[in-house]
Amino acid sequence: MPTLPLLSSFKGYQAAWLRYDITAGLAIAAVGLPSAIAYPAIAGLPPEVGLYSSIVPLLAYALLGSSRQLIVGPDAATVTVLAAVLLLLSPSSMEDRIIVSAAIAVIVGLLCFVASVLRLGFIANFLSRPILVGFMSGIALSILVGQLGRFTGVKIDSEGLLRPLLELATKASQIHWPSLVLGIALFILLRVLGAWLPAIPGPLVVVGLATALSAAFDFPGLGIRVVGDIPSQLPSPMLPIPHGVDIGELVLGAVAVLIVSFGSGIVTARSFGAKNKYPVDANRELFGFGAANVASGLFGGFAVTASDSRTAINDLMGGKTQLAGIVSALALALTILFLADALSFLPAPALGAVLASAAVSLIDIQSLRDLWRISRIEFVFALISILGVVVLGVLNGVVIAVGATLLYLLMKGMRPRDAMLGRIPGREGFYKLHRNRDAQPIPGLAIYLLQGNLLFFNADHVRGRIEDTIANLPSGTRWFIFDANATSHIDSTAAVMLDDVLGLVGQRGLKFAIVELHSEPLDTLRRSGVLAKVGADMIFDDLEDAVSAFAASEAAQAGRSRLPP
């Protein structure tokens, strides 16, 4: 892994690329500014924390990240999980809340470094597409409900999905209608711009328009809440050491944030890698995400990940290198220095509109429809992820999402497919009897193919399948061949099961053969003693060799039967 990937990204840099990187960087800043201000509100943090999380991580990833075009920053799903962690840890003051969120970012970054060194990038694969689609949809519903207070001006104390709605119903008389009308109007404007004029940065338009209206018509005087003072100073380095917080819970919270941030981040990285035809190494991305998060935490920010919207803008504007990210960071820094006073007029309903629009974009209806059409069981697992977040909360939703993925993997492996093989007259090779009408079993020979690994959780199922197969064999069958070509793993439990099958085969008067064993199963069966019981003469490297040996055995038997007594 290169120490400074930034240096390699600038190899062969062409002067013509400079204008693309600069315009892309300015566009990234324009798109990122509204979310940088709005997303901290999800976790109950002040706007400047989101701005800091949008500046320093960009510089760190540009220096140590592996992708030329990936842009990191605040993400709705990650901040929602952070909000759930902060709710669990319950910091006593806003200062403590900021320190705890920064400490979580540093821990997430350090965990990314460790995972990168140990090459644990494959863990991201445990958040399968159905699980991730469902989880993001559940997160989106949580974010939408969380905007009720900003839209209505009503203080909502309840948590969850239904209870805030019920609380709002009981407080209907407290709804501040100017705030509600403003929020709905801005939300509609965002959706219209996104649908009809996607090249225009809708969130920036909404933030600029709402801020101008607020300053012109004195929204605070009308009872519409505004963001308030934003420090007009750049972040300074700090060592976030939280007090009064259980370290174990802090680390577990960081792990939850890591799972979601890296899971969604690597999906973004791989999506743009596939679009632009370059490979994405999950372990190298872990290193880049680690650098971004450590930098964010040390400069008063929170955990970040790859941003799909900002990366999409970078791609759309033709950004060539991480210089675009550096330009974006500089533009946001100048915004803090010179526009902080103007941003203080930003009304809370505008933040709610930006967050609600982002949440709606997280609900991938088309992917849910595709899952329903392609695989009903995967659609069910997507629903499980949605319900896990909505019913049990975001943190428990992370556990449900990962648990549902593992359950899905177990279910896929518990009942591996199998088939009996035979020949098609006049053609070479072997064919599945149940799929090819012309395929015929070889007289006297049963060939059983297992299409999957043979492990402790499916050994009993496979034993039952083999027993049923043996019970229904024609009376003239003399050999039973176990084709292990598609079985790359056999554990000790499965080895014991095969030993039992040997006994059953012997009781039926059959000879048992194994063909095409991979090296790892071969070693397991040798150490377990199964191969010795099978016999070296009944273990074959190729199925054709086994069939030839059977034919030779049959010929020899026929010859012996013709000899005079």
C-alpha positions in Angstrom: 0.0 0.0 0.0 1.6 3.3 -1.0 2.3 5.8 1.8 1.1 8.8 -0.1 -1.4 7.8 -2.9 -1.9 11.5 -3.6 1.6 11.6 -5.2 0.7 8.7 -7.5 -2.7 10.3 -8.5 -0.8 13.3 -9.8 1.5 11.2 -12.0 1.1 12.3 -15.6 -1.1 15.3 -14.5 -2.1 17.3 -17.6 -2.5 21.1 -17.5 -5.9 20.7 -19.3 -7.2 18.8 -16.2 -6.8 21.8 -13.9 -10.0 23.6 -15.0 -12.0 20.4 -14.5 -10.6 19.8 -11.0 -11.3 23.4 -10.0 -14.9 23.5 -11.4 -15.6 20.1 -9.9 -14.2 21.2 -6.5 -16.4 24.3 -6.5 -19.5 22.2 -7.5 -18.7 19.7 -4.7 -18.6 22.5 -2.2 -21.9 23.9 -3.4 -23.6 20.5 -3.1 -21.9 19.7 0.2 -22.6 22.9 2.0 -26.3 22.4 2.7 -25.8 18.8 4.0 -22.8 19.9 6.0 -25.1 22.3 7.9 -28.1 20.0 8.0 -26.8 16.6 8.9 -25.4 17.5 12.3 -28.9 18.3 13.4 -29.8 14.6 13.1 -27.3 13.8 15.9 -28.2 17.0 17.9 -24.8 18.6 17.0 -24.2 22.3 16.0 -23.8 23.1 12.3 -20.1 24.0 12.5 -19.4 20.3 13.4 -20.8 19.3 10.0 -18.7 22.0 8.3 -15.5 20.8 10.0 -16.4 17.2 9.0 -16.6 18.4 5.3 -13.2 20.1 5.2 -10.4 18.2 7.0 -11.5 14.7 6.0 -11.3 15.7 2.3 -7.7 16.7 2.7 -6.8 13.5 4.6 -8.5 11.3 2.1 -6.9 13.2 -0.8 -3.5 12.5 0.8 -4.0 8.8 1.8 -7.1 7.6 0.0 -6.8 5.3 -3.1 -9.5 6.6 -5.4 -9.0 9.5 -7.8 -12.6 10.6 -7.7 -14.2 9.5 -4.4 -15.3 12.4 -2.2 -15.8 11.8 1.6 -18.0 13.7 4.0 -21.1 13.6 6.2 -23.6 10.9 5.3 -27.3 10.7 6.5 -27.1 7.0 7.4 -23.9 7.3 9.3 -25.0 10.4 11.2 -28.3 8.6 12.1 -26.4 5.7 13.6 -24.2 8.3 15.4 -27.3 9.9 16.8 -28.4 6.5 18.2 -25.0 6.0 19.8 -25.1 9.4 21.4 -28.6 8.7 22.7 -27.2 5.6 24.4 -24.2 7.3 25.8 -26.1 10.4 26.9 -23.4 13.1 27.1 -24.3 15.6 29.8 -23.7 18.8 27.7 -23.3 20.0 24.1 -19.5 20.3 24.6 -19.4 16.7 25.8 -21.6 15.6 22.9 -19.1 17.2 20.5 -16.2 15.5 22.2 -17.9 12.1 22.2 -18.8 12.3 18.5 -15.2 13.3 17.7 -13.8 10.4 19.8 -16.1 8.0 17.9 -14.7 9.3 14.6 -11.1 8.8 15.8 -12.0 5.2 17.0 -13.7 4.5 13.7 -10.6 5.7 11.9 -8.3 3.6 14.0 -10.5 0.5 13.5 -10.3 1.2 9.8 -6.5 1.2 9.9 -6.5 -2.1 11.9 -9.0 -3.7 9.5 -6.9 -2.5 6.5 -3.7 -4.0 7.9 -5.5 -7.3 8.7 -7.1 -7.2 5.2 -10.7 -7.3 6.6 -12.2 -5.4 3.7 -14.3 -8.5 2.9 -16.4 -7.8 5.9 -18.2 -5.2 3.8 -19.6 -8.1 1.8 -21.7 -9.1 4.8 -24.0 -6.2 4.1 -25.6 -7.6 1.0 -27.5 -5.5 -1.5 -31.0 -6.5 -0.2 -29.9 -5.9 3.4 -28.3 -2.5 2.6 -31.3 -1.4 0.5 -33.7 -2.3 3.4 -31.4 -0.8 6.0 -31.1 2.5 4.1 -34.9 2.6 3.6 -35.4 2.1 7.4 -32.8 4.9 8.1 -34.7 7.2 5.6 -38.0 6.6 7.5 -36.2 7.5 10.8 -34.8 10.7 9.3 -38.2 11.7 7.9 -39.9 11.3 11.3 -37.0 13.2 12.9 -37.9 16.3 10.8 -41.4 16.7 12.3 -40.1 19.2 14.8 -38.3 21.3 12.3 -41.2 21.4 9.9 -43.9 22.1 12.5 -42.0 24.1 15.2 -43.3 21.6 17.8 -40.9 20.1 20.3 -41.1 16.3 19.8 -39.7 14.2 22.7 -40.7 10.7 21.6 -38.4 8.3 19.8 -39.2 5.7 17.1 -41.5 5.8 14.1 -45.1 5.9 15.4 -44.8 7.6 18.8 -43.5 10.9 17.4 -46.5 11.0 15.0 -48.9 10.3 17.9 -47.2 13.0 20.0 -47.6 15.5 17.2 -51.3 14.6 16.9 -51.7 15.4 20.6 -49.9 18.7 20.1 -51.6 19.7 16.9 -52.7 23.0 18.4 -49.0 24.0 18.8 -48.1 23.6 15.1 -46.5 26.8 13.8 -48.1 27.1 10.4 -45.7 29.5 8.8 -42.8 27.1 9.6 -44.8 24.2 8.1 -45.8 26.0 4.9 -42.2 27.1 4.4 -40.8 23.6 5.0 -43.2 22.0 2.7 -42.7 24.6 0.0 -38.9 24.2 0.1 -39.2 20.4 0.1 -41.4 20.5 -3.0 -38.9 22.9 -4.6 -36.1 20.4 -3.9 -38.0 17.5 -5.4 -38.9 19.5 -8.5 -35.4 20.7 -9.1 -34.1 17.2 -8.6 -36.5 15.7 -11.1 -36.6 18.4 -13.8 -33.2 20.2 -13.4 -30.8 17.7 -11.9 -27.8 19.7 -13.0 -28.8 22.5 -10.6 -27.7 21.9 -7.0 -31.1 22.0 -5.4 -30.0 22.0 -1.8 -27.8 25.0 -2.4 -30.6 26.9 -4.1 -33.0 26.1 -1.2 -30.4 27.1 1.4 -29.6 30.4 -0.4 -33.2 31.2 -1.0 -34.3 30.4 2.5 -31.5 32.4 4.1 -32.2 35.4 1.9 -35.9 35.3 2.7 -35.1 34.9 6.4 -32.9 38.0 6.4 -35.3 40.0 4.3 -38.5 39.2 6.2 -37.2 38.7 9.8 -38.2 35.0 10.1 -37.2 34.9 13.8 -39.6 37.8 14.4 -42.3 35.6 12.8 -41.6 32.7 15.1 -39.6 30.7 12.6 -36.5 29.2 14.2 -33.2 29.8 12.6 -29.8 28.1 12.9 -28.3 31.0 14.9 -24.6 31.9 15.3 -22.0 29.8 13.5 -18.4 30.3 14.5 -16.5 32.1 11.8 -13.2 30.3 12.5 -11.5 27.2 11.1 -11.2 24.1 13.2 -8.2 23.7 15.4 -6.6 20.3 16.4 -7.9 18.7 19.6 -7.5 15.4 21.3 -11.1 14.2 22.0 -11.0 12.5 25.4 -14.6 12.0 26.7 -15.4 11.9 30.4 -18.2 10.1 32.1 -18.7 7.7 29.3 -18.3 3.9 29.4 -15.3 3.0 27.2 -16.8 -0.3 26.2 -20.0 1.2 25.0 -18.0 3.9 23.2 -16.1 1.3 21.3 -19.2 -0.7 20.5 -20.9 2.4 19.3 -17.9 3.1 17.1 -18.1 -0.4 15.6 -21.8 0.2 14.8 -20.9 3.4 13.0 -18.0 1.7 11.2 -20.2 -1.1 9.9 -22.7 1.3 8.4 -20.2 4.0 7.2 -17.9 1.5 5.5 -20.8 -0.6 4.2 -22.4 2.3 2.5 -19.0 3.9 1.6 -17.7 0.8 -0.2 -20.9 0.5 -2.2 -20.4 4.1 -3.4 -16.8 3.4 -4.2 -17.6 0.2 -6.1 -20.5 1.8 -8.0 -18.4 4.6 -9.4 -15.5 2.1 -10.0 -17.8 -0.1 -12.1 -19.2 3.0 -13.9 -15.7 4.2 -14.9 -14.1 0.8 -15.3 -11.5 0.8 -12.6 -11.0 -1.7 -9.7 -11.8 -0.8 -6.1 -9.7 -2.5 -3.4 -11.8 -2.6 -0.2 -8.7 -2.8 2.0 -7.1 0.3 0.5 -10.4 2.1 0.9 -10.4 1.2 4.5 -7.1 2.9 4.9 -8.4 6.1 3.1 -11.6 6.1 5.2 -9.5 5.6 8.3 -7.4 8.7 7.5 -10.5 10.7 6.8 -12.2 9.8 10.1 -9.1 10.3 12.3 -8.6 13.7 10.8 -12.3 14.5 11.3 -12.2 13.6 14.9 -8.9 15.4 15.7 -10.4 18.6 14.2 -13.8 18.5 16.0 -15.8 16.6 13.4 -17.8 13.4 13.4 -17.5 10.1 11.5 -17.6 10.4 7.7 -17.8 8.1 4.7 -17.9 8.2 0.9 -20.6 10.7 -0.2 -22.6 9.4 -3.2 -24.0 12.8 -4.1 -20.7 14.7 -3.9 -18.9 11.9 -5.8 -21.6 12.0 -8.4 -21.1 15.7 -8.9 -17.3 15.2 -9.1 -17.9 12.6 -11.8 -20.5 14.8 -13.6 -18.1 17.8 -13.7 -15.2 15.7 -15.0 -13.0 15.9 -11.9 -9.7 14.1 -12.7 -7.9 13.8 -9.4 -8.2 14.4 -5.7 -7.3 18.1 -6.4 -11.1 18.5 -6.8 -11.5 17.4 -3.1 -8.8 19.8 -2.0 -10.5 22.7 -3.9 -13.8 21.8 -2.3 -12.2 21.8 1.2 -10.7 25.3 0.6 -14.0 26.6 -0.7 -15.8 25.4 2.4 -13.1 26.9 4.6 -13.6 30.3 2.9 -17.3 30.0 3.5 -16.8 29.6 7.2 -14.5 32.6 7.3 -16.6 35.0 5.3 -20.2 33.7 5.2 -20.9 32.4 8.7 -22.9 35.5 9.6 -25.2 35.0 6.6 -25.7 31.3 7.3 -26.9 32.1 10.8 -30.2 33.3 9.2 -30.9 29.9 7.7 -34.3 28.8 9.0 -34.8 25.4 10.6 -37.6 24.3 8.2 -35.0 24.6 5.4 -32.8 22.2 7.2 -35.7 19.9 7.6 -36.5 20.1 3.9 -32.9 19.3 2.9 -32.8 16.3 5.3 -36.3 15.1 4.3 -35.4 15.2 0.6 -32.1 13.4 1.3 -34.1 10.7 3.2 -36.6 10.2 0.4 -33.6 9.7 -2.0 -32.4 6.9 0.3 -35.6 4.9 -0.3 -34.7 2.9 -3.4 -38.2 1.9 -4.5 -36.9 0.6 -7.9 -34.4 -1.8 -6.1 -37.2 -3.0 -3.9 -39.3 -3.7 -6.9 -36.4 -5.5 -8.6 -35.9 -7.7 -5.5 -39.6 -8.6 -5.5 -39.3 -9.6 -9.1 -36.0 -11.4 -8.9 -36.0 -13.1 -5.5 -38.9 -13.0 -3.0 -36.7 -14.3 -0.2 -34.2 -11.5 -0.7 -37.1 -9.0 -0.7 -38.2 -10.5 2.7 -34.7 -9.9 4.1 -34.9 -6.3 2.8 -38.2 -5.9 4.7 -36.5 -7.4 7.8 -33.8 -4.7 7.7 -36.4 -2.0 7.3 -38.5 -3.3 10.3 -35.3 -3.8 12.3 -34.5 -0.1 12.1 -38.1 1.2 12.4 -39.2 -1.1 15.2 -36.1 -1.7 17.2 -34.1 1.5 16.5 -31.0 2.3 14.4 -28.4 0.6 16.6 -30.4 -2.6 16.9 -31.1 -2.2 13.2 -27.4 -2.6 12.5 -27.4 -5.8 14.4 -30.6 -7.0 12.7 -29.1 -6.1 9.3 -25.9 -8.1 9.9 -27.7 -10.9 11.6 -30.2 -11.1 8.7 -27.3 -11.3 6.2 -25.7 -14.2 8.2 -29.0 -15.9 8.5 -29.5 -15.5 4.7 -26.1 -17.1 4.1 -26.9 -20.0 6.4 -30.2 -20.6 4.7 -28.5 -20.6 1.3 -25.9 -23.1 2.6 -28.2 -25.3 4.7 -29.8 -27.0 1.7 -27.2 -27.2 -1.1 -28.4 -28.3 -4.4 -27.6 -31.8 -5.6 -28.2 -34.0 -8.7 -27.7 -37.4 -10.1 -25.6 -37.5 -13.3 -25.7 -39.6 -16.4 -24.8 -39.8 -20.1 -26.4 -38.5 -23.2 -25.9 -41.0 -26.0 -23.5 -39.7 -28.7 -22.2 -36.8 -26.5 -19.3 -36.5 -24.2 -19.4 -35.5 -20.5 -22.0 -36.0 -17.8 -25.4 -34.4 -17.5 -28.0 -33.9 -14.7 -30.7 -36.4 -15.1 -33.5 -34.1 -13.8 -32.6 -31.3 -16.3 -31.9 -33.3 -19.5 -34.5 -35.6 -20.8 -32.0 -37.4 -23.0 -29.6 -38.1 -20.1 -29.6 -41.7 -18.9 -28.0 -43.2 -15.8 -25.1 -45.5 -16.4 -26.3 -49.1 -15.7 -25.0 -50.3 -12.4 -23.6 -46.9 -11.4 -25.0 -44.0 -9.4 -23.2 -40.7 -9.6 -24.2 -38.2 -6.9 -23.1 -34.5 -7.3 -23.3 -32.1 -4.4 -23.3 -28.5 -5.4 -22.0 -26.8 -2.3 -19.9 -27.0 0.7 -20.4 -29.9 3.2 -20.4 -28.4 6.7 -21.8 -28.9 10.2 -25.0 -27.0 9.6 -26.0 -28.9 6.4 -24.5 -32.3 7.1 -27.8 -33.9 8.3 -29.6 -32.5 5.3 -27.1 -34.0 2.9 -27.1 -37.3 4.8 -30.9 -37.5 4.4 -30.6 -36.7 0.6 -28.0 -39.4 0.2 -30.0 -41.9 2.2 -33.1 -41.2 0.1 -31.0 -41.6 -3.1 -29.5 -44.9 -2.0 -33.0 -46.2 -1.0 -34.4 -45.5 -4.4 -31.5 -46.9 -6.5 -32.3 -49.7 -9.0 -31.5 -53.2 -7.7 -28.6 -53.7 -10.1 -26.6 -50.7 -8.8 -23.1 -51.8 -7.7 -21.1 -48.5 -7.3 -22.1 -45.2 -5.6 -19.8 -42.3 -6.7 -19.7 -39.1 -4.6 -18.7 -36.3 -7.0 -17.0 -33.6 -4.9 -16.1 -31.3 -7.8 -18.3 -28.5 -6.5 -17.5 -29.0 -2.8 -14.6 -26.9 -1.8 -14.9 -27.3 2.0 -15.7 -30.3 4.2 -15.4 -30.0 7.9 -15.0 -32.6 10.7 -18.8 -33.0 11.2 -19.3 -33.7 7.6 -16.4 -36.2 7.6 -18.2 -38.1 10.4 -21.3 -38.0 8.3 -19.5 -39.4 5.3 -18.1 -42.2 7.5 -21.7 -43.1 8.4 -22.7 -43.0 4.7 -19.8 -45.5 4.0 -21.5 -47.9 6.5 -24.9 -47.5 4.8 -23.4 -48.1 1.4 -21.7 -51.2 2.6 -25.0 -52.5 4.1 -26.5 -52.2 0.6 -23.7 -54.1 -0.9 -22.4 -51.1 -2.9 -18.9 -49.9 -3.4 -18.2 -46.3 -2.5 -16.0 -43.9 -4.6 -15.1 -40.3 -4.3 -14.0 -38.2 -7.3 -12.4 -34.7 -7.8 -11.7 -33.9 -4.2 -10.1 -30.4 -3.7 -7.0 -30.2 -1.6 -8.6 -28.9 1.6 -11.4 -31.6 1.8 -8.8 -34.2 0.8 -6.7 -33.3 3.8 -9.7 -33.3 6.1 -10.9 -36.7 5.0 -7.4 -38.1 5.2 -6.9 -36.9 8.7 -10.3 -38.2 9.7 -9.6 -41.7 8.4 -12.4 -41.6 5.9 -10.1 -42.0 2.9 -8.4 -45.0 4.4 -11.8 -46.7 4.7 -12.8 -45.8 1.2 -9.5 -47.2 -0.2 -6.9 -45.6 -2.4 -8.3 -47.6 -5.4 -11.7 -45.9 -5.0 -10.5 -42.3 -5.0 -10.2 -40.7 -8.4 -9.0 -37.3 -9.7 -11.5 -37.3 -12.6 -15.1 -38.6 -13.0 -14.2 -40.2 -16.4 -11.4 -42.2 -14.6 -13.9 -43.5 -12.1 -16.4 -44.5 -14.8 -13.6 -46.3 -16.7 -12.5 -48.1 -13.5 -16.2 -49.1 -13.0 -16.4 -50.4 -16.6 -13.1 -52.3 -16.1 -14.4 -53.8 -12.8 -17.7 -54.9 -14.5 -15.7 -56.4 -17.4 -13.5 -58.3 -15.0 -16.5 -59.5 -13.0 -18.2 -60.7 -16.3 -15.1 -62.5 -17.3 -14.9 -64.3 -13.9 -18.5 -65.3 -14.2 -17.9 -67.0 -17.6 -15.0 -69.1 -16.2 -16.0 -72.8 -15.8 -16.4 -73.8 -12.1 
